[in-house]
């Protein structure tokens, strides 16, 4: 359902919406109203900007990866979100929404996490702002992202491990939404640019600082404009964040890289544009991996943050408008991207970001001589056990 009293458009073309039970509509309307007010509140914006600058560490650098550029035959620049406090772009949104929750008088935060970076960012923001924090995480992700689970607990969060379903991000979101239905005095701090309105717009707005910074940094360092912007796409918050900084420049290619898993033909992947079709999941309409009966299909990826069967509705709109091109990268290509960046630039990328790197390395001839910005959305400390296991399996 799409509630008629929302103040802002709920749709991204044919996608988006607020497909939520009536028991959640009051909370969604309250959230939209508070967000609209906060956008016009100079003191709120100043507090958020102060935290982003002096606590989180913005602006993150735009770094010219010279050695890897030379090897690939193009000019590669990395937007270093891996250097943000907590190790990924997720803190931009967590700080914004946690401040918004305080503004609404909430004292308890509910959140979901897959790769753990949103969980860590949310636990961090809650510790800073003295908010109770409950985080839902699938059992599969809790096992493969054990360091981040421990970080959340050390920061004071209670982690609820989800033992049913595929035990990954989809199931964590299910439980967080279910908990919110029963706890309207809490705020659900959704981590990606999806879910029922107004979440896709809120998350994208808090993440568009990435694209605004990257564009200003490019203009300060180079003449003209980049030829392409590349980012990995799970739910899509890091990608929409950097895309928004360049979407008005029609000559700049926007390339989103999904998780190709073991290959599209295998059926073991999380490439929604590669094998999905429009459908509704978690409160919005977008591209979704589903069978002929509309049942959600299982997904597969070495990266917990990309292991999700749907994608944010703004990405679906960009796809249909042919403004962005969505491609996929296999597990093995992503591992190659991880290793290549480590050995050429001394940077360990998250396995999510490694998909963007892996695709670029595999397809570099198509961008020969071009100037490219790749959003390095997170660091790879959390993935070292997974990478070790994958390398041993390949040996």
GINORRA-V635492 format. One record per run of one state. SS is the DSSP state (a for helix, b for strand, c for the rest). FROM is the first residue (numbers start at 1). TO is the last residue. If there is no record, write none. Layout:
# GINORRA-V635492
{{SS;FROM;TO} {SS;FROM;TO}}
This chain:
# GINORRA-V635492
{{c;1;10} {b;11;12} {c;13;14} {b;15;16} {c;17;21} {a;22;39} {c;40;41} {a;42;56} {c;57;61} {b;62;64} {c;65;65} {a;66;72} {c;73;74} {b;75;80} {a;81;83} {c;84;87} {b;88;88} {c;89;89} {a;90;103} {c;104;107} {b;108;113} {c;114;116} {a;117;129} {c;130;131} {b;132;138} {a;139;144} {c;145;145} {a;146;154} {c;155;157} {b;158;162} {c;163;168} {a;169;181} {c;182;186} {b;187;188} {c;189;198} {a;199;207} {c;208;208} {a;209;221} {c;222;227} {b;228;232} {c;233;236} {a;237;243} {c;244;252} {b;253;261} {c;262;263} {a;264;266} {c;267;269} {b;270;270} {c;271;271} {a;272;275} {c;276;276} {b;277;281} {c;282;283} {b;284;288} {c;289;289} {b;290;290} {c;291;295} {b;296;296} {c;297;303} {a;304;306} {c;307;309} {b;310;310} {c;311;312} {a;313;320} {c;321;323} {b;324;330} {a;331;345} {c;346;348} {b;349;349} {c;350;350} {a;351;362} {c;363;363} {a;364;367} {c;368;370} {b;371;376} {c;377;377} {b;378;379} {c;380;380} {a;381;394} {c;395;395}}
